[in-house]
């Protein structure tokens, strides 16, 4: 488990709150994040039910549950949404999620949907407090049909959901990507199989290239910083993936996947 302050200044913090250990989420390590402005907080992808107790313990170092103003779900997977019913009970936060996933959320044991905010396909600016605004950016088909990224203009950190996710082997563990070429083997197979298509990758890369980004914080694996940010975006813009690699029903190009 890690607890790393990625940015701190003028009452603003962006924190890698918890990285779950393999086994907690069926062997998939997942990152959860907290953005703070003074005494108001936003949780990003708070995780599945199994990580919730440790996630809460880490969050309490910085903020009380009643001060969590919003929760953003990048998409619908259980490693993101599995614990949401408990977070709804602990906080009064609004929950932002793509509009296409609203009808599926009751399957996570949610009975009342009045606190959920359906995000339009084009994304939106989200005002948390007077001086606390986040940009919710579409990243559709990467890998989810309705994935949403979060850009924090104060810290200049882009939370990218599954884009940039890494699956590190046992015994290989580091918090930041400083050498993209060395890191690339840990992301390439996942991105080729799970990302929808090169067209979707290019649309996303062109969109985020307009932002001033110091770090890319994915939902799995280390944080991209410095030159690795632009190296990753450039690589992803040119990646053939998903439907680009299908040869016939049920088969993918073996040398590429």
C-alpha positions as CSV (number, residue, x, y, z in Angstrom):
1,X,0.0,0.0,0.0
2,X,1.2,3.5,-0.8
3,X,0.1,6.9,0.4
4,X,1.8,9.5,-1.7
5,X,1.1,13.3,-1.9
6,X,1.5,14.0,-5.6
7,X,0.9,17.8,-5.3
8,X,0.6,20.2,-2.3
9,X,0.3,24.0,-2.3
10,X,-2.0,26.8,-1.3
11,X,-4.4,24.5,0.5
12,X,-4.7,22.1,-2.5
13,X,-3.5,18.4,-2.4
14,X,-3.7,15.6,-4.9
15,X,-3.0,12.3,-3.1
16,X,-2.5,8.7,-4.2
17,X,-4.5,7.5,-1.2
18,X,-4.1,3.8,-1.4
19,X,-2.8,1.2,-3.7
20,X,-4.4,-2.2,-3.0
21,X,-2.3,-5.2,-2.7
22,X,-2.8,-8.2,-5.0
23,X,-5.5,-10.5,-3.7
24,X,-7.7,-7.6,-2.4
25,X,-9.1,-7.1,-5.9
26,X,-8.6,-10.5,-7.4
27,X,-4.9,-9.9,-8.0
28,X,-5.4,-6.5,-9.8
29,X,-3.6,-3.7,-8.0
30,X,-5.7,-0.6,-8.1
31,X,-5.1,3.1,-7.2
32,X,-7.5,5.3,-5.4
33,X,-7.1,9.1,-5.3
34,X,-8.2,12.0,-3.1
35,X,-8.2,15.7,-4.3
36,X,-8.4,18.3,-1.5
37,X,-9.0,22.0,-1.6
38,X,-8.9,23.3,2.0
39,X,-11.5,21.2,3.9
40,X,-13.4,19.8,0.8
41,X,-12.5,16.5,-0.9
42,X,-13.2,14.6,-4.1
43,X,-12.6,10.8,-4.3
44,X,-11.6,9.3,-7.7
45,X,-12.5,5.6,-8.3
46,X,-12.8,4.7,-4.6
47,X,-12.5,1.0,-5.4
48,X,-14.2,-2.4,-4.7
49,X,-15.7,-3.5,-1.4
50,X,-12.5,-5.4,-0.4
51,X,-10.3,-2.3,-0.3
52,X,-12.9,-0.1,1.4
53,X,-11.7,-0.4,5.0
54,X,-8.1,0.4,4.2
55,X,-9.1,3.2,1.9
56,X,-11.3,4.7,4.6
57,X,-8.4,4.5,7.1
58,X,-6.1,6.3,4.7
59,X,-8.7,9.0,3.9
60,X,-9.2,9.8,7.5
61,X,-5.7,11.0,7.8
62,X,-6.7,14.0,5.6
63,X,-10.5,14.5,5.7
64,X,-13.7,13.4,7.5
65,X,-16.3,11.6,5.5
66,X,-18.8,14.4,5.8
67,X,-16.3,16.7,4.0
68,X,-16.2,14.5,0.9
69,X,-18.2,16.6,-1.6
70,X,-18.0,14.4,-4.7
71,X,-17.0,11.0,-6.0
72,X,-16.1,10.4,-9.6
73,X,-16.4,7.0,-11.1
74,X,-14.3,6.7,-14.3
75,X,-16.4,3.8,-15.5
76,X,-18.5,0.8,-14.4
77,X,-16.0,-1.9,-13.4
78,X,-16.3,-3.6,-10.0
79,X,-12.8,-2.6,-9.0
80,X,-14.0,1.0,-9.2
81,X,-17.7,0.8,-8.1
82,X,-17.9,-2.3,-5.9
83,X,-17.8,-0.4,-2.7
84,X,-19.9,2.6,-3.7
85,X,-22.9,1.6,-1.5
86,X,-20.8,2.0,1.6
87,X,-19.4,5.3,0.5
88,X,-23.0,6.6,-0.1
89,X,-23.8,5.6,3.5
90,X,-20.7,7.3,4.9
91,X,-20.8,10.5,3.0
92,X,-23.3,13.0,1.5
93,X,-21.3,13.3,-1.7
94,X,-22.7,13.6,-5.2
95,X,-21.5,10.8,-7.5
96,X,-20.5,11.6,-11.1
97,X,-20.6,8.8,-13.7
98,X,-21.2,8.5,-17.5
99,X,-24.9,8.7,-18.3
100,X,-24.7,5.3,-20.0
101,X,-23.9,3.5,-16.8
102,X,-26.7,4.9,-14.7
103,X,-29.1,2.0,-15.4
104,X,-26.5,-0.6,-14.3
105,X,-25.5,0.9,-10.9
106,X,-28.5,-0.5,-9.0
107,X,-26.9,-3.9,-9.5
108,X,-24.3,-2.8,-6.9
109,X,-26.9,-2.7,-4.2
110,X,-27.9,0.9,-4.7
111,X,-31.6,1.6,-4.0
112,X,-31.7,5.4,-4.3
113,X,-30.1,7.1,-7.4
114,X,-30.9,10.7,-6.5
115,X,-27.2,11.5,-5.6
116,X,-25.9,10.3,-8.9
117,X,-25.1,12.9,-11.6
118,X,-25.2,11.6,-15.2
119,X,-22.3,13.0,-17.2
120,X,-23.0,13.9,-20.9
121,X,-20.8,12.3,-23.5
122,X,-18.9,15.5,-24.1
123,X,-17.8,15.8,-20.4
124,X,-18.2,18.9,-18.3
125,X,-16.7,21.3,-15.8
126,X,-17.5,20.3,-12.3
127,X,-17.6,23.1,-9.6
128,X,-17.0,21.5,-6.2
129,X,-16.7,24.7,-4.2
130,X,-16.1,28.4,-5.1
131,X,-12.4,27.9,-5.8
132,X,-12.5,24.2,-6.6
133,X,-13.3,23.1,-10.2
134,X,-12.3,20.0,-12.0
135,X,-12.6,19.2,-15.7
136,X,-14.4,15.8,-16.5
137,X,-13.0,14.7,-19.9
138,X,-14.5,12.0,-22.2
139,X,-12.3,9.0,-22.9
140,X,-14.8,6.7,-24.5
141,X,-14.0,3.1,-25.5
142,X,-10.7,3.3,-23.6
143,X,-11.6,0.7,-22.5
144,X,-15.1,1.5,-21.4
145,X,-17.8,2.8,-23.7
146,X,-18.3,5.5,-21.2
147,X,-15.0,6.3,-19.5
148,X,-14.4,9.7,-17.9
149,X,-11.0,11.2,-17.0
150,X,-10.5,14.0,-14.5
151,X,-8.2,16.9,-15.0
152,X,-7.2,19.0,-12.0
153,X,-6.0,22.4,-13.3
154,X,-4.3,23.4,-10.0
155,X,-2.0,20.3,-9.6
156,X,-1.9,19.8,-13.4
157,X,-2.6,16.1,-12.9
158,X,-4.8,14.1,-15.2
159,X,-6.5,11.1,-13.7
160,X,-6.7,8.8,-16.7
161,X,-8.7,5.7,-15.4
162,X,-7.5,2.6,-17.2
163,X,-5.5,4.6,-19.8
164,X,-1.9,4.2,-18.9
165,X,-2.6,1.3,-16.6
166,X,0.3,-1.1,-15.9
167,X,0.5,-4.6,-14.6
168,X,3.8,-4.9,-12.9
169,X,5.2,-8.4,-12.2
170,X,5.9,-9.7,-8.7
171,X,9.0,-8.1,-7.2
172,X,8.8,-5.1,-9.5
173,X,7.4,-2.0,-7.8
174,X,7.9,1.7,-8.3
175,X,5.7,4.7,-7.7
176,X,6.7,6.8,-10.8
177,X,7.4,6.3,-14.4
178,X,10.6,8.2,-15.3
179,X,11.8,6.0,-18.2
180,X,8.9,5.3,-20.5
181,X,10.8,2.8,-22.7
182,X,11.6,0.7,-19.7
183,X,8.0,0.8,-18.5
184,X,6.4,0.1,-21.9
185,X,6.5,-3.8,-21.7
186,X,4.2,-3.5,-18.6
187,X,1.5,-1.6,-20.4
188,X,1.6,-2.8,-24.0
189,X,-0.3,-6.1,-23.8
190,X,-3.1,-4.6,-21.7
191,X,-3.6,-1.6,-24.0
192,X,-3.5,-3.6,-27.2
193,X,-6.3,-5.9,-25.9
194,X,-8.4,-3.7,-23.7
195,X,-8.4,-0.3,-25.6
196,X,-11.1,0.0,-28.2
197,X,-9.3,1.2,-31.3
198,X,-6.6,3.5,-32.6
199,X,-9.3,6.0,-33.6
200,X,-10.4,6.2,-30.0
201,X,-6.8,6.5,-28.8
202,X,-6.0,9.3,-31.3
203,X,-9.2,11.3,-30.3
204,X,-8.2,11.1,-26.6
205,X,-4.5,11.9,-27.3
206,X,-5.5,15.0,-29.3
207,X,-7.8,16.2,-26.6
208,X,-5.5,15.8,-23.6
209,X,-2.6,17.3,-25.6
210,X,-4.4,20.7,-25.2
211,X,-4.0,20.5,-21.4
212,X,-1.0,21.5,-19.3
213,X,-0.2,18.1,-17.7
214,X,2.6,17.5,-15.2
215,X,1.5,14.0,-14.3
216,X,-0.8,11.3,-15.6
217,X,-2.3,9.2,-12.7
218,X,-3.9,5.9,-13.9
219,X,-6.1,3.6,-12.0
220,X,-3.5,0.8,-12.0
221,X,0.2,1.1,-11.6
222,X,2.8,3.9,-11.4
223,X,2.3,7.6,-12.0
224,X,3.7,9.2,-15.2
225,X,5.7,12.4,-14.7
226,X,8.1,14.6,-16.6
227,X,9.0,13.4,-20.1
228,X,7.1,10.1,-19.6
229,X,3.9,12.1,-19.9
230,X,4.5,13.2,-23.5
231,X,6.2,9.9,-24.3
232,X,3.1,8.0,-23.3
233,X,0.6,10.2,-25.1
234,X,2.7,10.0,-28.3
235,X,3.0,6.2,-28.1
236,X,-0.7,5.8,-27.3
237,X,-1.7,8.1,-30.2
238,X,-0.1,5.7,-32.7
239,X,-1.1,2.4,-31.0
240,X,-3.1,-0.2,-33.0
241,X,-5.4,-1.9,-30.5
242,X,-8.7,-3.6,-29.9
243,X,-10.7,-3.9,-33.1
244,X,-7.6,-2.9,-35.2
245,X,-6.1,-6.2,-34.3
246,X,-9.1,-8.5,-34.9
247,X,-8.5,-11.0,-37.7
248,X,-11.8,-12.9,-37.5
249,X,-14.5,-13.6,-34.9
250,X,-12.8,-14.6,-31.6
251,X,-9.2,-14.2,-32.9
252,X,-6.6,-11.5,-32.5
253,X,-3.2,-11.1,-34.2
254,X,-1.0,-13.3,-32.1
255,X,2.2,-11.4,-32.6
256,X,0.5,-8.2,-31.4
257,X,-1.6,-9.4,-28.6
